[in-house]
Amino acid sequence: MKYLRKLILACVVILTVSSCSTVPLYRLPSESTANCATIFQSESSLGVYEVDGIRAVTTWQVISRDLPSETKLAPGKHTIVTIMLNGGADVFTSLWLVAEPNKRYLLRQEFTGNNMVHFWFEDLSNGKVLGGLTGSVDEPAK
């Protein structure tokens, strides 16, 4: 029994340390801070997981269910992987968005039935739906 407790404690320590290992995270380029766009989440269970192939959150943020409430973007086209924390079955979707300088966007989601979830970006200034699924016919080239 004592050995089992030590083994469990060792596994917990190893998992904790490995989840905090250095993973390069997405950061807004310093030259873009003056005219960046911002994505806000419509609820705490939504977040930006990855921007242009670079993780935007740590493993620990996902495990602890503590996603950032906003993500800054440089102007231009981006591929954004979103995450919806849904118990043990988190949902990921790849979307594209052409971010405009100083614009504010809201990441939204809606259950559409049959265990399907629809994700989209909304312009906070006018409520217009922007972007789309990565690979869709309306996706612009870079």
QUITAVEN-V93079 format. One record per residue. RES is the residue in three letters. PSI is psi as a letter, one per 20 degrees, with the letter a starting at -180 (999 if undefined). OMEGA is omega in whole degrees, -180 to 180 (* if undefined). D_LAST is the distance of its C-alpha to the last C-alpha in Angstrom with 1 decimal. Layout:
# QUITAVEN-V93079
res/psi/omega/d_last
RES/PSI/OMEGA/D_LAST
RES/PSI/OMEGA/D_LAST
This chain:
# QUITAVEN-V93079
res/psi/omega/d_last
MET/g/179/58.8
LYS/h/179/58.3
TYR/g/180/56.2
LEU/g/178/54.0
ARG/g/179/53.4
LYS/h/179/52.5
LEU/g/179/50.1
ILE/g/179/48.4
LEU/g/179/48.2
ALA/g/179/46.8
CYS/g/179/44.1
VAL/g/180/43.2
VAL/g/-180/43.0
ILE/g/179/40.8
LEU/h/179/38.4
THR/g/-179/38.2
VAL/g/-178/37.7
SER/h/179/35.1
SER/i/178/33.1
CYS/j/-179/33.1
SER/q/-175/32.0
THR/o/175/29.3
VAL/p/179/25.8
PRO/p/-179/23.0
LEU/q/178/21.7
TYR/p/175/18.6
ARG/q/178/19.5
LEU/p/177/18.1
PRO/p/-175/17.8
SER/h/-180/21.0
GLU/i/-178/19.6
SER/i/-174/17.7
THR/h/-177/20.9
ALA/h/-176/22.0
ASN/k/-176/19.2
CYS/q/172/17.8
ALA/q/-179/17.3
THR/p/173/19.5
ILE/p/175/19.6
PHE/q/178/23.2
GLN/p/-180/24.8
SER/i/176/27.1
GLU/r/-173/29.5
SER/i/-180/30.4
SER/i/179/29.6
LEU/q/176/25.9
GLY/r/174/23.4
VAL/o/-177/20.0
TYR/h/-174/20.5
GLU/q/176/17.4
VAL/p/178/14.2
ASP/l/177/11.4
GLY/j/-180/14.3
ILE/p/-179/16.8
ARG/q/179/19.8
ALA/i/178/20.5
VAL/q/178/24.1
THR/r/175/26.9
THR/g/-179/28.9
TRP/h/178/31.8
GLN/h/178/30.0
VAL/g/-179/29.4
ILE/g/-177/33.0
SER/i/179/34.6
ARG/l/-177/32.5
ASP/m/-178/31.6
LEU/q/176/27.9
PRO/q/-178/26.7
SER/i/178/26.8
GLU/q/177/23.6
THR/p/179/20.4
LYS/q/180/18.8
LEU/q/170/15.1
ALA/q/176/13.6
PRO/q/179/11.9
GLY/a/-179/8.2
LYS/p/179/6.2
HIS/q/169/8.3
THR/p/-173/10.0
ILE/p/175/13.6
VAL/p/180/16.7
THR/q/176/19.6
ILE/p/171/23.3
MET/o/-180/26.4
LEU/o/-173/29.6
ASN/m/-177/32.0
GLY/c/179/35.1
GLY/i/-178/34.7
ALA/m/-180/32.0
ASP/q/-176/28.8
VAL/p/179/26.0
PHE/q/176/22.4
THR/q/178/19.4
SER/p/-179/15.7
LEU/q/172/13.8
TRP/q/178/10.4
LEU/p/172/10.7
VAL/o/-177/9.3
ALA/p/178/12.0
GLU/q/-179/14.0
PRO/p/175/16.5
ASN/j/178/19.7
LYS/q/178/19.0
ARG/p/-177/20.8
TYR/q/178/19.8
LEU/p/174/22.1
LEU/p/-177/21.4
ARG/r/175/23.8
GLN/q/178/25.3
GLU/p/173/28.0
PHE/p/-176/30.1
THR/j/180/30.2
GLY/r/-180/33.1
ASN/k/179/33.6
ASN/k/179/32.1
MET/q/178/28.7
VAL/p/178/26.6
HIS/p/178/24.0
PHE/q/176/21.4
TRP/r/174/19.5
PHE/q/-180/18.4
GLU/p/176/20.6
ASP/p/-177/20.5
LEU/i/-179/23.8
SER/h/-177/24.6
ASN/j/178/24.9
GLY/j/-178/24.5
LYS/p/177/21.7
VAL/p/-177/19.8
LEU/r/176/16.0
GLY/a/-180/13.2
GLY/a/179/14.3
LEU/p/176/14.8
THR/p/-180/12.1
GLY/i/179/12.3
SER/r/-176/13.8
VAL/h/-179/13.8
ASP/j/180/12.5
GLU/p/179/9.2
PRO/q/173/6.4
ALA/r/-179/3.8
LYS/999/*/0.0
